[in-house]
Amino acid sequence: MHSGIIREWSDATVLILNEKGIDVKRPESQKALEMSRRGFLQTAGITAAGITLRGNELLASGSAVGMGERQKKIAVVRGAFVYPPTESLRKVGYYSWPGSTFDAEGQQKKYMRRIQEMERNLGMRILMDEKPLDEEADVAQFISEVKQSKPDGLLLIPFKKGHWGHIKRIIEETGLPAVVLATLGVLLVDSINQLHRKRGVYMISSLEDLDAVEYGMRMIRTGRRMKENRIVNIDGTEVKETRVPVFGTEIRTIPHEQFYEEFRRMEATEAVRKLADSYLKNAKEVVEPSQADILEAARAYFALRKVVEAEQADAIMMNCLPGLKRPHKHVPPCMGFMSLRDEGIPAGCQSDLDATVTLLLIQELFGLPGFQQNAAMDTEKNLYFGAHCTSPSKMHGPGAPAEPYILRNHAEAGWGCVPRVLFSKGQDVTLTEYHVAEEPTMLIYSGKVVDCPPIPPAGGCRTNIEMTINEVDDVCDVKGMHQIIFYGNYAKQLRAFCQLYGIEVVT
């Protein structure tokens, strides 16, 4: 193994390759790269339904600001360019694909500038070897180093058709998720098809599509983050800790009583009243809820937020229905779930692990919140119908304007305050659900918003949607329950993620 500095950044970060693998040495300021979403929200202030609450307001509300962060590992990708020196091809006098006018060394420098931007954008490390892999010995050494350092994935960029065997060997012998970029005109169809649908590979054959490479890096970063993330589950009477198979996400279950107590203790502070005023001000209409109901909904948000902070969680789920039945233990938490999702904190209803993991996955991959809903169909219009009593309002992401919403009572409980979010007609959407298992599957559908049917005459939960489905002729063939709907058609990207991580796609 060659030892020495692989790269030194201007921020004084140094990557050192030694016999034990790769060491990342950086100044204290670089720890910011490992800040979690929760830590970012603590620093920048949190936003709920158009109101920004700064740290001092959170302290006044009883939220635990400034608590120590869980240490999380950032994603590390090991990569290489694969081609012979152009000078050696000149001596032979034959270049094959990509041809004599292709400047491999110049392309490497060009691509490296963009790859370094990806590192900064994604908060991860992409360690590309400076010297391209050419001979079999170079490839063997690279494989040995990868096996020792155990990165989260690979980035392989071939600039020579004749070196395709090196790419296949690295993928087979390392067994790591691999992103492969072949610039258009480097490979022929047979080589492309060898990896195009191969499990564990994201194969890109395109004209300098570095955006696709960045999505590949985002997928690998998501795989690492899912391992580092923690879901707090409010359910039952005992404290339990388990992990999601395959991804390794931690699930920390805490008793219902812990949330009940937080809600009882949560006073109507200035921050709580500001949030309640914001719910009221930003509502398009208020039907059943009183001002007291809206204030109680704001209290529930801060109680949920305090649980998230205390448990240092990246997502939350709750078996909320027991507390809504008589005698009431808490108000419907649906407005609080809306605000959490609007802030980028996944919040799953009814302690549904599949739904919550899906919400977390979508948040990590695309930075978007999702609408968990009960599935039904309009058989006459051949439209999918979904409904639930909570939804994010900022469907385009935390920094985007909110969709209009109406304040209603909880449809099934008949009391409290919940949102009826009105989705944009004609908006592209994706419907998906990750099924947690040792051999996981993922439902993936896409379509467009047709309408949010009025209530009455429609029944069901307060936020509803009618949408088309592209993947089936009869909507009654759509599978699943509590699937997640989110803005944008990301079906292709989700399929790529499933292929990279060996998840079976179901439609």
C-alpha positions in Angstrom: 0.0 0.0 0.0 1.2 3.5 -0.8 1.1 5.7 2.3 1.0 9.5 2.3 -1.3 12.5 1.9 -4.1 11.9 -0.6 -5.3 15.5 -0.5 -5.0 18.7 1.5 -7.8 21.2 1.5 -7.5 25.0 2.0 -9.4 24.6 5.3 -6.5 22.6 6.7 -8.3 19.3 6.4 -5.8 16.5 5.5 -6.6 13.0 4.3 -3.8 10.5 5.1 -3.7 7.1 3.6 -1.9 4.6 5.9 -1.7 0.9 6.6 -4.9 1.1 8.6 -6.9 2.9 5.9 -7.9 6.5 5.6 -7.6 9.0 8.4 -9.5 12.3 8.2 -7.7 15.0 10.2 -9.4 18.4 10.3 -9.7 21.5 12.5 -12.4 21.9 15.0 -14.4 24.2 12.7 -14.9 21.2 10.3 -17.1 19.5 12.9 -19.9 21.6 11.5 -20.1 19.2 8.6 -21.4 16.5 11.0 -24.2 18.7 12.4 -27.5 16.9 12.3 -30.7 18.4 11.0 -31.8 18.8 14.6 -28.6 20.7 15.5 -29.1 23.0 12.5 -32.6 23.8 13.6 -31.4 24.6 17.1 -28.8 27.0 15.7 -30.9 28.7 13.1 -34.2 28.7 14.9 -37.2 26.6 14.0 -40.0 27.5 11.7 -43.6 26.4 12.2 -46.5 27.6 9.9 -44.7 30.8 9.0 -43.4 31.7 12.5 -39.7 31.6 13.4 -38.9 30.8 17.0 -35.4 31.7 18.1 -33.4 30.0 20.8 -34.5 32.2 23.7 -38.1 31.6 22.8 -37.5 27.8 22.8 -35.9 28.1 26.2 -38.9 30.0 27.4 -41.2 27.3 26.1 -39.2 24.6 27.9 -37.5 23.0 24.9 -34.1 21.6 25.5 -31.8 23.8 23.4 -28.1 23.4 23.4 -28.0 19.8 24.5 -25.0 17.7 23.4 -25.2 16.3 19.9 -24.9 12.6 19.2 -21.7 12.0 17.3 -22.5 10.9 13.8 -20.1 9.6 11.1 -20.2 11.4 7.8 -20.4 9.4 4.5 -17.1 8.6 2.9 -16.8 7.5 -0.8 -13.6 6.2 -2.3 -13.2 6.8 -6.0 -10.9 6.5 -9.0 -10.6 7.5 -12.6 -9.7 4.5 -14.8 -7.7 5.0 -18.0 -4.2 4.7 -19.5 -2.0 7.9 -19.8 -2.7 9.6 -23.2 1.0 9.6 -23.9 1.0 5.8 -23.9 -1.8 5.7 -26.4 0.1 8.0 -28.7 3.0 5.7 -28.7 0.8 2.7 -29.7 -0.9 4.9 -32.3 -4.5 3.6 -31.7 -6.9 5.1 -29.2 -10.2 3.2 -29.6 -13.2 4.7 -27.8 -13.4 7.6 -26.7 -10.9 8.5 -29.5 -7.8 10.5 -30.2 -9.4 13.9 -29.4 -10.6 13.0 -26.0 -8.5 14.7 -23.3 -8.7 12.3 -20.4 -6.3 14.2 -18.2 -8.2 17.4 -18.8 -11.5 15.8 -18.2 -10.3 14.4 -14.9 -9.3 17.9 -13.7 -12.6 19.3 -14.9 -14.6 16.5 -13.1 -12.6 16.9 -9.9 -13.6 20.5 -9.5 -17.3 19.5 -9.6 -16.7 16.5 -7.3 -15.2 18.9 -4.7 -18.3 21.0 -5.0 -20.4 17.9 -4.3 -18.4 17.3 -1.1 -19.2 20.8 0.1 -22.9 20.6 -1.0 -23.5 17.2 0.6 -21.3 17.4 3.7 -19.5 14.2 2.9 -16.0 13.0 1.7 -15.3 11.8 -1.8 -11.7 10.6 -1.9 -10.6 10.3 -5.5 -7.2 8.9 -6.2 -5.0 11.5 -8.0 -3.4 8.9 -10.2 -5.7 7.0 -12.6 -5.9 3.2 -12.4 -4.3 1.7 -15.5 -2.5 -1.6 -14.9 -3.9 -4.7 -13.1 -1.5 -4.0 -10.2 -3.1 -0.6 -9.8 -6.5 -2.1 -9.6 -5.5 -4.8 -7.1 -3.9 -2.2 -4.8 -7.1 0.0 -5.0 -9.3 -3.0 -4.1 -7.0 -3.9 -1.2 -7.1 -0.3 0.2 -10.9 -0.2 -0.2 -11.4 -3.4 1.7 -9.2 -2.1 4.6 -10.7 1.4 4.8 -14.4 0.3 4.3 -15.9 3.4 2.8 -19.7 3.7 2.4 -19.5 3.5 -1.4 -17.5 3.9 -4.6 -17.3 6.4 -7.5 -15.7 5.0 -10.6 -15.1 7.0 -13.8 -13.7 5.1 -16.8 -12.2 7.0 -19.7 -11.2 4.0 -21.8 -13.5 1.3 -23.3 -10.7 -1.3 -23.0 -10.4 -0.7 -19.3 -14.0 -1.7 -18.6 -12.9 -5.0 -17.1 -11.2 -3.0 -14.3 -14.5 -1.4 -13.3 -16.3 -4.8 -13.2 -13.5 -6.3 -11.1 -13.6 -3.5 -8.5 -17.4 -3.8 -8.1 -17.4 -7.6 -7.8 -14.5 -7.8 -5.4 -15.4 -4.9 -3.1 -19.2 -5.5 -2.9 -19.9 -1.9 -2.1 -22.6 0.4 -3.5 -21.0 1.8 -6.6 -21.7 4.8 -8.8 -20.2 4.5 -12.3 -20.0 7.5 -14.7 -19.1 6.7 -18.4 -19.1 9.8 -20.5 -21.0 9.4 -23.7 -18.8 7.8 -26.3 -16.6 5.8 -23.9 -18.7 2.6 -23.8 -20.7 0.4 -26.2 -24.1 -1.0 -25.4 -23.0 -4.4 -24.3 -20.7 -2.9 -21.6 -23.4 -0.5 -20.5 -26.0 -3.2 -20.1 -23.7 -5.3 -17.9 -24.2 -2.9 -15.1 -27.3 -0.9 -16.1 -29.6 -3.1 -14.0 -27.1 -4.7 -11.7 -27.9 -4.8 -8.0 -25.6 -2.5 -6.0 -24.7 -0.2 -9.0 -25.9 3.1 -10.3 -24.7 3.2 -13.9 -24.6 6.5 -15.7 -23.9 6.6 -19.4 -24.5 10.2 -20.4 -22.8 13.4 -21.7 -21.0 14.7 -18.6 -24.0 14.4 -16.4 -22.4 15.4 -13.1 -25.8 16.1 -11.7 -26.5 12.4 -11.9 -23.2 11.7 -10.1 -24.3 14.1 -7.4 -27.5 12.2 -6.9 -25.5 9.0 -6.7 -23.4 10.6 -4.0 -26.6 11.7 -2.2 -27.9 8.1 -2.3 -24.7 6.9 -0.7 -24.9 9.7 1.9 -28.4 8.7 2.6 -27.3 5.1 3.2 -24.8 6.4 5.8 -27.3 8.8 7.4 -30.0 6.1 7.8 -27.4 4.1 9.8 -26.7 7.2 12.0 -30.3 8.4 12.4 -32.6 7.8 15.4 -36.4 7.5 15.4 -38.1 8.1 18.8 -41.3 6.1 19.1 -44.0 7.2 21.6 -45.8 4.0 22.4 -46.7 1.6 25.2 -45.2 1.6 28.7 -41.6 0.5 28.3 -38.3 1.8 27.1 -37.0 -0.3 24.2 -34.2 0.0 21.7 -34.1 -1.8 18.4 -32.8 -1.2 14.9 -34.3 -1.2 11.4 -33.0 -4.2 9.5 -30.6 -3.4 6.6 -30.5 0.3 7.1 -29.6 0.1 10.8 -31.6 3.1 11.9 -32.1 3.2 15.7 -35.6 3.0 17.1 -35.9 4.2 20.6 -39.4 3.5 22.1 -40.5 5.6 25.1 -43.7 5.2 27.1 -46.8 7.2 26.3 -46.7 8.6 29.8 -43.5 10.5 29.0 -45.3 12.5 26.3 -48.4 12.9 28.4 -46.3 14.4 31.2 -44.6 16.8 28.7 -48.0 17.9 27.4 -49.4 18.4 31.0 -46.3 20.5 31.9 -46.3 22.6 28.7 -47.6 26.1 29.6 -49.1 28.6 27.3 -45.9 30.6 27.0 -45.4 33.5 24.7 -43.8 31.2 22.1 -46.8 28.8 22.3 -49.2 31.7 21.9 -47.3 33.0 18.9 -47.5 29.6 17.2 -51.2 29.4 17.9 -51.7 32.9 16.4 -49.7 31.8 13.4 -51.8 28.7 12.9 -54.9 31.0 13.0 -53.5 33.8 10.9 -52.2 31.5 8.1 -55.4 29.4 7.9 -57.6 30.0 4.9 -60.6 29.1 7.0 -61.5 27.9 10.5 -64.5 25.5 10.6 -64.9 23.7 14.0 -61.9 24.6 16.2 -62.1 27.3 18.9 -59.2 29.5 19.8 -58.7 27.3 22.9 -58.4 24.2 20.6 -55.8 26.0 18.5 -53.8 27.0 21.6 -53.8 23.4 22.8 -52.6 22.2 19.4 -49.6 24.6 19.7 -48.9 23.2 23.2 -48.8 19.7 21.7 -46.3 20.8 19.1 -43.9 22.1 21.8 -44.4 18.9 23.8 -43.5 16.8 20.8 -40.5 19.1 20.1 -39.3 18.7 23.6 -39.4 14.9 23.2 -37.4 15.1 20.0 -34.8 17.3 21.7 -34.5 15.2 24.8 -34.1 12.0 22.9 -31.8 13.6 20.3 -34.0 12.1 17.6 -34.0 12.7 13.8 -37.6 11.6 13.4 -40.5 10.8 15.6 -43.5 8.5 15.5 -46.4 8.1 17.9 -49.3 5.8 18.6 -51.6 8.8 18.9 -55.0 7.2 18.9 -55.1 5.9 22.6 -54.6 9.4 23.9 -57.5 10.7 21.9 -60.1 8.4 23.4 -61.8 9.2 26.7 -60.5 10.0 29.1 -58.4 12.3 26.9 -54.7 12.2 27.7 -53.7 14.9 25.1 -55.2 16.7 22.1 -54.7 15.5 18.5 -51.0 16.0 17.7 -51.8 16.6 14.1 -50.9 20.3 13.9 -47.6 19.5 15.7 -46.9 16.8 13.1 -47.5 19.3 10.4 -45.1 21.8 11.9 -42.4 19.2 12.5 -42.6 17.9 8.9 -42.5 21.5 7.7 -39.2 21.9 9.5 -37.7 18.8 8.0 -38.4 16.4 10.9 -40.2 13.3 9.8 -43.2 12.5 12.0 -45.1 9.3 11.5 -48.7 8.6 12.6 -49.8 5.6 14.6 -46.3 4.4 15.2 -46.2 3.0 11.7 -42.5 2.1 11.2 -42.8 1.5 7.5 -44.3 5.0 7.0 -41.9 6.7 9.3 -38.8 5.1 7.7 -40.2 6.1 4.3 -40.7 9.7 5.5 -37.1 9.8 6.8 -35.7 8.3 3.6 -37.6 10.8 1.4 -36.3 13.7 3.6 -32.7 12.5 3.3 -32.9 11.8 -0.4 -34.8 14.8 -1.6 -35.2 17.2 1.3 -38.9 17.0 1.1 -41.7 16.1 3.6 -44.4 13.6 2.9 -48.1 13.0 3.4 -48.9 9.7 5.2 -52.4 8.6 4.3 -55.0 5.9 4.3 -55.6 4.4 0.9 -58.9 4.2 -1.0 -60.0 4.6 -4.6 -62.6 6.3 -6.8 -63.5 3.4 -9.0 -65.7 5.5 -11.4 -63.0 8.1 -12.2 -60.1 5.6 -11.8 -58.4 7.9 -9.3 -56.5 7.1 -6.2 -57.9 8.6 -3.0 -55.9 9.1 0.1 -56.7 10.9 3.4 -55.3 11.6 6.9 -55.8 14.2 9.5 -52.3 15.7 9.2 -50.0 16.6 6.4 -47.0 19.0 5.9 -48.1 22.3 4.5 -44.6 23.1 3.1 -44.8 20.4 0.5 -42.0 21.9 -1.6 -39.6 21.8 1.4 -38.8 23.8 4.6 -37.7 26.9 2.7 -40.7 27.1 0.4 -44.1 28.8 0.9 -46.8 26.8 2.6 -49.8 25.4 0.7 -53.2 26.8 1.9 -54.8 25.0 4.8 -58.1 25.0 6.6 -58.4 24.2 10.4 -60.9 21.4 11.2 -61.5 19.1 14.1 -60.2 15.5 14.1 -62.4 13.6 11.7 -62.7 10.4 13.7 -62.3 11.7 17.3 -64.6 14.7 16.6 -62.7 17.3 18.6 -59.4 19.3 18.6 -57.6 21.1 15.8 -56.1 19.5 12.7 -55.0 20.8 9.3 -56.8 20.3 6.0 -54.0 21.0 3.6 -55.0 21.8 0.0 -52.6 20.4 -2.5 -52.0 22.1 -5.8 -54.0 20.7 -8.7 -51.9 19.4 -11.6 -48.8 19.0 -9.3 -46.6 15.9 -10.1 -46.4 13.6 -7.1 -44.8 10.3 -6.0 -46.5 7.7 -3.9 -44.1 5.3 -2.1 -43.8 3.0 0.9 -40.7 1.2 2.2 -41.5 -2.1 3.8 -39.1 -2.8 6.7 -37.8 -6.4 6.6 -34.6 -8.4 6.3 -35.3 -8.4 2.6 -37.1 -5.1 2.1 -39.4 -4.0 -0.7 -40.5 -0.6 -1.8 -43.8 0.4 -3.5 -43.2 3.1 -6.1 -45.9 5.0 -8.1 -46.2 8.4 -9.7 -49.1 10.6 -10.9 -50.7 14.1 -10.6 -53.0 15.8 -8.1 -56.5 16.0 -9.5 -58.4 17.5 -6.6 -58.9 17.6 -2.8 -62.6 16.7 -2.6 -64.7 18.9 -0.3 -65.8 17.6 3.1 -68.8 17.1 3.1 -69.9 15.4 0.8 -66.7 13.4 1.0 -66.0 11.5 4.3 -62.7 10.3 5.7 -59.9 12.2 7.2 -59.5 16.0 6.9 -56.6 16.3 4.4 -57.4 14.3 1.3 -56.2 13.9 -2.3 -57.4 12.5 -5.6 -54.6 11.6 -8.0 -53.8 9.7 -11.1 -51.5 6.7 -11.1 -49.1 6.2 -14.0 -47.9 2.7 -13.3 -51.3 0.8 -13.3 -54.3 0.8 -15.6 -56.7 0.1 -12.7 -56.1 2.2 -9.5 -57.5 -0.7 -7.4 -54.2 -2.5 -8.2 -52.2 0.1 -6.2 -50.7 -1.7 -3.2 -50.1 -0.6 0.4 -51.6 1.4 3.2 -50.1 4.5 4.9 -48.0 5.1 1.8 -46.2 8.5 1.6 -47.2 11.0 -1.1 -44.7 13.8 -1.8 -44.3 16.5 -4.5 -42.4 15.8 -7.7 -42.1 12.7 -9.9 -39.1 10.9 -8.3 -40.1 7.4 -9.3 -36.9 7.0 -11.4 -34.6 8.2 -8.7 -36.3 5.9 -6.1 -35.8 3.0 -8.4 -32.1 3.9 -8.7 -31.8 4.0 -4.9 -33.5 0.6 -4.6 -31.2 -0.9 -7.2 -28.1 0.6 -5.4 -29.2 -0.9 -2.0 -30.7 -4.2 -3.2 -34.4 -3.3 -2.4 -37.0 -5.0 -4.5 -39.4 -2.6 -6.3 -43.1 -3.4 -6.3 -45.8 -1.7 -8.4 
